[in-house]
Amino acid sequence: MTYLADILMRARVMPVLAIKTLADAVPMAEALMRGGATAIEVTLRTPVALDAITAIRKALPGLCVGSGTVLNPHDLKASADAGAAFAVSPGLTLSLLQAGSTSITPLLPGIASASELMLGLEAGYTVFKLFPAEAAGGIPMLKSLAGPFASARFCPTGGITISNAPQYLALSNVLCVGGSWLVDDRIVADRQWDVVSERMRLALAQ
């Protein structure tokens, strides 16, 4: 099993975070870790994202912190420089696949079709993000991919909720699911970190 596949399999449910305020980064990650999280994805959608990854890695060495919304080789290098343990892309390009093959930070490329999956497999990847999972076909899509692409494993993200996560996790080709429902803006604004911990516990208990 690859390093990245092991991270995802142990995580089972991976919180996807858009951290807007750097001061919230470590308390948010601590709350998720108290709830049982072993890996989190910090998306590069905010100005403080890279600094947040570095801060969390330093404060919580037991938590596996990856970057998300990695769109190009520059984002991948910046993620590696920030100390990200892995990087997640919503899609794939040939330049990104090539950069990922030599990066010290393993890349989880995104796919939404069989053709994209074939490109990834051809480039040597075996673990992928299905995104946007529900819009791309969800559980029926993953079941259909299992036959012709038996070696591929997935982390579906996009439309995953606490209600449908167990159905995804029951599939043999799914290592984990990713979701943003664990932490929302209202909870962060009110600093309700206990609620975050409880959501994480409930997600892992499904």
Secondary structure, 3 states (H helix, E strand, C coil): CCHHHHHHHHHCEEEEECCCCHHHHHHHHHHHHHCCCCEEEEECCCCCHHHHHHHHHHHCCCCEEEEECCCCHHHHHHHHHHCCCCEECCCCCHHHHHHHHHCCCCEECEECCHHHHHHHHHCCCCEEEECCCCCCCHHHHHHHHHCCCCCCEEEEECCCCCCCHHHHHCCCCECCEEECCCCCHHHHHCCCHHHHHHHHHHHHHC
